[in-house]
Amino acid sequence: MKNPTTDQDRNRGHRQRLRDKFQERGINALTDSEVLELLLTFGTPRRDCKDSARAALKRFGSLPAVLEATAPELQEVDGIGPINSFALTFIQGVARRFLKERLQHRDYLRSSREVADYLIHSMRDLKREVFTVIFLDASHSIIDTDTIAEGTLTSNTIYPRELIKLALARHAAALVIAHNHPSGSLTPSTDDIRLTKHLFAACRLVNINLLDHLIVGGSSPPYSFADHGLIAEIGNEHRQNRQ
């Protein structure tokens, strides 16, 4: 028969070793399973969480996917209850808010890595498409970011009037738009290009510059329409059509 006190002491010592490992060597010294195990101990501090952490990683496939899971989905994993699932979803929410709010008032061009981190973190494991807008002032300092649509995103489901209304309310002079491909592909579709042209033209009518369209797929750096010359092509096409 197991001695409960001995088991608790063993679990306590194991958790302390993981904490010491993090404090001495940083997060990269921990495996995904160890990171998740420590997070689960916030909800159940006296219980061994190794098996639950491994089961969650097996169920969802990766640490980011575990953190993107909903509370009901997490509670389908043996050993993860309402308190554990709350802890995980709360931590994910805090991380997302931090990444979003640290962008405000930063120069967009000088903060491209932070922008990519935020977009990847907030979009990479979503099972549906979401459409996010980064609002910039005349000096390309970031004013705000906002997700304005979810679901199938095309030129028929993203309404330019609503986008322009939000931009004017924030006194934005420029925009960067972004959406994700749940498939993980970074290749822009015909609808993606059509939508970009549609929104580029709408922005120009009110003297707002559409600087880029970013596509997020997995953990890779986002695909940039501007970096691949597509924004310049769309701008040239727009000018030719107006002549």
VOGU-3710 file (C-alpha; in Angstrom, 3 decimals, decimal comma):
1> mknpttdqdr> 0,000/0,000/0,000  1,320/3,406/-0,979  2,149/5,919/1,693  0,233/9,146/0,813  2,716/11,283/2,712  5,648/9,781/0,813  3,872/10,335/-2,539  3,109/13,951/-1,653  6,713/14,552/-0,620  7,954/12,989/-3,860
11> nrghrqrlrd> 5,573/15,112/-5,961  6,527/18,246/-4,039  10,206/17,574/-4,616  9,672/16,930/-8,331  7,728/20,170/-8,798  10,405/22,117/-6,917  13,099/20,657/-9,186  11,150/21,841/-12,223  10,772/25,323/-10,711  14,484/25,448/-9,910
21> kfqerginal> 15,305/24,334/-13,433  13,226/27,180/-14,868  14,667/29,794/-12,503  18,250/28,732/-13,181  18,100/28,031/-16,928  14,936/29,629/-18,295  11,891/28,326/-20,136  13,913/26,724/-22,940  15,376/24,256/-20,467  11,924/22,729/-19,938
31> tdsevlelll> 10,228/20,330/-22,318  6,658/21,052/-23,426  5,496/18,311/-21,084  7,323/19,893/-18,142  5,931/23,351/-18,943  2,405/21,998/-19,079  2,958/19,964/-15,924  3,966/23,083/-14,004  0,976/24,994/-15,342  -1,369/22,228/-14,219
41> tfgtprrdck> 0,059/22,343/-10,695  -1,407/25,835/-10,330  -4,822/24,168/-10,260  -3,868/21,018/-8,357  -0,745/21,863/-6,312  -0,630/18,609/-4,338  -1,181/16,095/-7,139  1,208/14,547/-9,656  0,379/16,169/-13,006  2,867/14,366/-15,269
51> dsaraalkrf> 0,336/11,915/-16,718  -2,256/14,639/-17,317  0,321/16,818/-19,085  1,396/13,973/-21,352  -2,214/13,007/-22,070  -3,082/16,589/-23,020  -0,101/16,856/-25,376  -1,061/13,558/-26,986  -4,691/14,657/-27,309  -4,010/18,093/-28,841
61> gslpavleat> -0,623/17,548/-30,494  1,415/20,468/-29,137  1,712/22,884/-26,223  0,248/25,816/-28,224  -2,703/23,630/-29,230  -3,310/22,711/-25,577  -3,336/26,384/-24,610  -5,714/27,205/-27,486  -8,181/24,487/-26,436  -11,455/25,456/-24,794
71> apelqevdgi> -12,240/24,586/-21,186  -14,715/21,813/-22,168  -12,109/20,309/-24,529  -9,439/20,376/-21,817  -11,755/18,685/-19,342  -12,045/15,713/-21,679  -8,445/14,862/-20,708  -8,161/12,547/-17,722  -6,974/14,466/-14,676  -7,852/17,936/-15,966
81> gpinsfaltf> -10,849/19,414/-14,205  -12,524/22,839/-14,050  -9,766/24,423/-11,947  -6,954/23,172/-14,222  -8,783/24,205/-17,376  -9,449/27,655/-15,916  -5,745/28,060/-15,114  -4,685/27,116/-18,657  -7,232/29,298/-20,454  -6,523/32,211/-18,105
91> iqgvarrflk> -2,773/31,988/-18,741  -3,425/31,943/-22,489  -5,617/35,040/-22,172  -2,979/36,894/-20,167  -0,275/36,021/-22,711  -2,427/37,221/-25,598  -3,240/40,505/-23,865  0,442/41,074/-23,079  1,517/40,488/-26,686  -1,234/42,780/-27,966
101> erlqhrdylr> -0,738/45,650/-25,532  3,050/45,751/-25,820  2,572/46,698/-29,491  0,745/49,925/-28,756  2,701/53,072/-29,590  5,522/51,026/-31,161  6,783/51,843/-34,643  5,314/49,158/-36,892  8,353/48,728/-39,131  10,729/48,487/-36,166
111> ssrevadyli> 8,423/46,105/-34,311  7,704/43,633/-37,095  8,960/40,719/-35,008  6,665/41,606/-32,090  3,749/41,978/-34,512  4,519/38,541/-35,968  4,767/37,053/-32,448  1,367/38,461/-31,539  -0,314/37,280/-34,744  1,206/33,801/-34,580
121> hsmrdlkrev> 0,292/33,418/-30,915  -3,287/34,575/-31,406  -4,022/32,750/-34,683  -1,832/29,716/-35,306  -3,964/26,968/-33,750  -7,424/28,351/-34,446  -9,786/26,013/-36,267  -11,574/28,930/-37,959  -10,363/31,930/-39,928  -10,141/35,256/-38,129
131> ftvifldash> -9,482/38,699/-39,577  -7,359/41,139/-37,565  -6,551/44,786/-38,269  -3,547/46,749/-37,007  -4,313/50,470/-36,928  -1,401/52,885/-37,452  -1,005/56,656/-37,217  0,696/58,871/-39,803  4,163/57,973/-38,493  3,279/54,253/-38,561
141> siidtdtiae> 3,115/53,987/-34,789  0,677/51,278/-33,721  -2,545/52,680/-32,294  -4,467/49,479/-31,682  -5,218/45,981/-32,951  -8,647/44,431/-33,287  -10,170/41,207/-34,593  -13,184/42,252/-36,633  -14,412/39,056/-38,303  -14,425/35,285/-37,890
151> gtltsntiyp> -15,400/32,472/-40,218  -15,025/32,198/-43,989  -13,274/35,405/-45,042  -13,850/36,737/-48,553  -14,541/40,070/-50,210  -18,215/39,309/-49,591  -17,880/38,802/-45,828  -15,438/41,605/-44,899  -17,308/44,886/-45,201  -15,115/47,885/-46,176
161> reliklalar> -17,572/50,328/-44,609  -17,140/48,748/-41,168  -13,362/48,613/-41,529  -13,170/52,275/-42,556  -15,507/53,238/-39,723  -13,214/51,577/-37,188  -10,126/53,155/-38,748  -11,596/56,663/-38,701  -12,748/56,238/-35,092  -9,122/55,555/-34,155
171> haaalviahn> -7,805/58,375/-36,376  -5,738/55,808/-38,276  -3,725/56,917/-41,301  -2,639/53,419/-42,313  -3,652/49,796/-41,795  -2,127/46,351/-41,835  -4,603/43,502/-42,169  -3,980/39,889/-41,223  -5,789/36,583/-41,264  -4,948/32,949/-40,659
181> hpsgsltpst> -5,138/29,780/-42,723  -6,193/26,940/-40,386  -4,667/24,502/-42,900  -1,224/25,972/-42,125  -0,659/27,046/-45,728  0,954/30,448/-46,263  0,004/30,691/-49,947  -2,542/33,471/-50,640  -5,714/32,263/-52,291  -7,581/33,968/-55,122
191> ddirltkhlf> -10,079/35,211/-52,526  -7,233/36,589/-50,387  -5,916/38,619/-53,321  -9,400/39,764/-54,320  -10,146/40,845/-50,745  -6,870/42,794/-50,553  -7,671/44,650/-53,775  -11,166/45,410/-52,512  -9,934/46,832/-49,198  -6,997/48,683/-50,779
201> aacrlvninl> -9,410/50,601/-53,031  -11,786/51,362/-50,156  -8,953/52,688/-47,979  -7,650/54,941/-50,735  -11,048/56,641/-50,997  -10,552/58,075/-47,517  -6,766/58,597/-47,779  -5,839/55,621/-45,619  -2,891/53,500/-46,753  -3,168/49,726/-46,691
211> ldhlivggss> 0,459/48,815/-46,031  0,323/45,034/-45,926  -1,752/41,883/-45,711  -0,253/39,142/-43,561  -1,231/35,472/-43,657  -0,566/33,337/-40,583  -0,140/29,578/-40,904  1,321/27,530/-38,077  4,437/28,826/-36,327  6,240/30,039/-39,465
221> ppysfadhgl> 6,746/33,778/-40,035  3,607/35,240/-41,639  3,401/35,614/-45,419  3,633/39,315/-46,324  1,913/40,707/-49,406  4,221/43,714/-49,232  7,415/41,668/-49,044  6,316/39,611/-52,055  5,492/42,709/-54,122  1,736/42,122/-54,181
231> iaeignehrq> 0,788/45,380/-52,442  2,855/47,321/-54,997  1,153/45,423/-57,824  -2,281/46,132/-56,379  -1,375/49,819/-56,001  -0,216/50,041/-59,625  -3,357/48,287/-60,821  -5,508/50,672/-58,764  -3,817/53,721/-60,273  -4,190/52,383/-63,823
241> nrq> -7,883/51,714/-63,303  -8,423/55,294/-62,153  -6,729/56,856/-65,191
//
